[in-house]
Each structure stands twice: as structure tokens, then as C-alpha cells.
Amino acid sequence: LAKEIFPYLKISVDENRFNGKNANLYLLTGSANLMAVPSLAKALVGRMSVFTLLPFSSCEYYETNTNFIDRLWKDDLKSEKFGKYDIIDAISNATFPEIAVDKKINRKLWFDNYLNLLLQKDIKSIDDIKNPYKIISLLANLAVHIGSPLNKSKIQNEIGLDNKTFEKYLSVLFKTFIISEIKPWAKPAHIEKRFIRAPKIYFTDTNFMLYLLKRDIEEIYRNDKAAMGHIFENFIATEIIKNASLLIGAEISVFNPEGKEVDFAIEYENGKTLGIEVKLDSSLSQKDFNNIYNMRYLLKDKFHKGIILYTGDEIISMGDKIWAVPASYLWKK
């Protein structure tokens, strides 16, 4: 980042405001949160708008122009048979546009360069990280524990970081959009239940997570269902984050009273809540819905719908306001 230009941008913006020209003067881009750079934040606070451009969602890749959360919220679901689909193709291409569009690119080399750029440039511009390559150990550890509540002390012990350094590294990963945080649901107050306190961490790009794991998604799909379940959950998490970011007032959290977890709760300002559970199965049983039934019981009239996204091909009603929905609903027209 050319930090020396920021004061001059500030002067230019202020002068143009004084002369009645105060819109769309400059476009600044980067792979880190520009407002996380201290010199930029000090110079341009109140003088710029920030737009976060995340990797492709599945509906962007398949060019179906749909927001599946908005559709789940508004649609009256009905039992319906969907066509077959390739979940591996969807996960593999919900990624950075360059590697999604150009199939000739060697993804390993591309992610090598991406990681080196982050470590050598973006991370150093945000904070005083003396050994940025130590962050690779943290990234690899987080990739292994996707889908579990963040256990800071365990991770610190496993990779040998003190608390202050760990918090600094984690903060940098958020500011460079490598990871996202989904916090626990903890309201309304009248529900007297105990909720988890630790957030869950997900990688903003599932394919980058696979790169860190040094594994091929097709091999995992064939031979390691447990690992594939975590990958599928990360994919759904990123799809929810991407789609919810376009909706006003939608807040994402983890719903987990007394261990009866629903992976994602999407709550609007009026308290109405949509629950989404993730299952890497092509068929489901009644017991798979127990946690969503519990969510409906606890939230009562604030419960809008409960959904299990699974790898089957049919929408199935499982009770009042509760449905099994194929993963292809994410990009279906």
C-alpha cells in the first residue's frame, strides 16, 4: 500500500466536498480491509464507503442470479423433486473468480502465490507481524478444526503461541478476509437456557482451506466422510455469509442451547429466525431434525422456518415450518 498518498486523498476529498463534488472520486482496492490500516483509517474515516467483495457464490458461478436465503425466507416451500447435481463442482467453483473461470490455472500454484502475497504484503501492512510465516501454522490448525467452537487455549498450546500473539494473528486473519466468525446466539433473555460462548470460525474460501489441508476434494468425498462433512459445512457457511451480506438486518449466529445445536440461525430485526442445519447425506431420518424441532419449541412464534440442507434431490416436509432442502437450492433458478 502506498500509505503516503492517503493525506493527499484526504485533502482532495475535502476540497471537492467544499466545491460540491463529493461522490465517487477515487476507487481503492485491495485484498485486506483498508480501514484496518491505521494510517488509512485516520486519514479517510468519514470520507469513504467500504464494499466487501467475497469470492464467487454458487449462484454467481452458475449465473442464476438468486439469493437463496431471501428465497427461503419468502417462498412457500412445497414437496418437489429436483434434478441431479454435482456438489463437488459447486464447492470447487464457489471460489475466486480467476480460478473458477479459467480451468487451465494450476490451483496449487495460484494459492501458493495468494498466500505469499498475503504474508509478504497485506498482513505486514496491517500489523507489526515480525514472522508472518508463523501464521501458516495457525491457518493449518484452524482448517483441521472447522465446524467446532473456537478453543483458543487448545490451539495456542498446539502451535506454541502466547495469548497476545494468538489474538494478534487471529485479528489479522479477519482483517484480510481469510476467515470469518459466526458468534453464538444468545437471546432473547426470557429463554432461560445456557448457550455456547465460543464462536465458530470458517474459511471465507473453502478451496483455500482444502489447499491448506493439502487434500483433493474428490479423494475426500470418496474416502473420508467425516472430513467431507466439515468441508460441506464450511461451503454452506460461506454461502450463507455471502447471501446474508446482501440482506438488510440479517444477523447470523450459531444456535446451541444445552448442546442441541442448529448450525446457523439467521435472525432479522423483528426477532423472526430461520434455522439452517447442514447434513452430508442424500437421505434423512426423523432424528436428524430433533435439534430443529427443539429450536421451534424454544422460539415459538419467533421461529420462521427450519431447514436441513442435504445432498439429496427432493424438498420434503418434516412437520410444521420444517423442511429438508437439497443443496442445489442454493443456486437453483
C-alpha positions, 0 to 999 in steps of 0.5 A: 500500500502506498500509505503516503498518498492517503493525506493527499486523498484526504485533502482532495476529498475535502476540497471537492466536498467544499466545491460540491463534488463529493461522490465517487472520486477515487476507487481503492482496492485491495485484498485486506480491509483498508480501514484496518490500516491505521494510517488509512483509517485516520486519514479517510474515516468519514470520507469513504464507503467500504464494499466487501467483495467475497469470492464467487457464490454458487449462484454467481458461478452458475449465473442464476442470479438468486439469493437463496436465503431471501428465497427461503425466507419468502417462498412457500416451500412445497414437496418437489423433486429436483434434478441431479447435481454435482456438489463437488463442482459447486464447492470447487467453483464457489471460489475466486473468480480467476480460478473458477473461470479459467480451468487451465490455472494450476490451483496449487500454484495460484494459492501458493502465490495468494498466500505469499502475497498475503504474508509478504504484503497485506498482513505486514501492512496491517500489523507489526507481524515480525514472522508472518510465516508463523501464521501458516501454522495457525491457518493449518490448525484452524482448517483441521478444526472447522465446524467446532467452537473456537478453543483458543487455549487448545490451539495456542498450546498446539502451535506454541503461541502466547495469548497476545500473539494468538489474538494478534494473528487471529485479528489479522486473519479477519482483517484480510478476509481469510476467515470469518466468525459466526458468534453464538446466539444468545437471546432473547433473555426470557429463554432461560437456557445456557448457550455456547460462548465460543464462536465458530470460525470458517474459511471465507474460501473453502478451496483455500482451506482444502489447499491448506489441508493439502487434500483433493476434494474428490479423494475426500468425498470418496474416502473420508466422510467425516472430513467431507462433512466439515468441508460441506459445512464450511461451503454452506457457511460461506454461502450463507455469509455471502447471501446474508451480506446482501440482506438488510438486518440479517444477523447470523449466529450459531444456535446451541442451547444445552448442546442441541445445536442448529448450525446457523440461525439467521435472525432479522430485526423483528426477532423472526429466525430461520434455522439452517442445519447442514447434513452430508447425506442424500437421505434423512431420518426423523432424528436428524431434525430433533435439534430443529424441532427443539429450536421451534419449541424454544422460539415459538412464534419467533421461529420462521422456518427450519431447514436441513440442507442435504445432498439429496434431490427432493424438498420434503416436509418434516412437520410444521415450518420444517423442511429438508432442502437439497443443496442445489437450492442454493443456486437453483433458478 
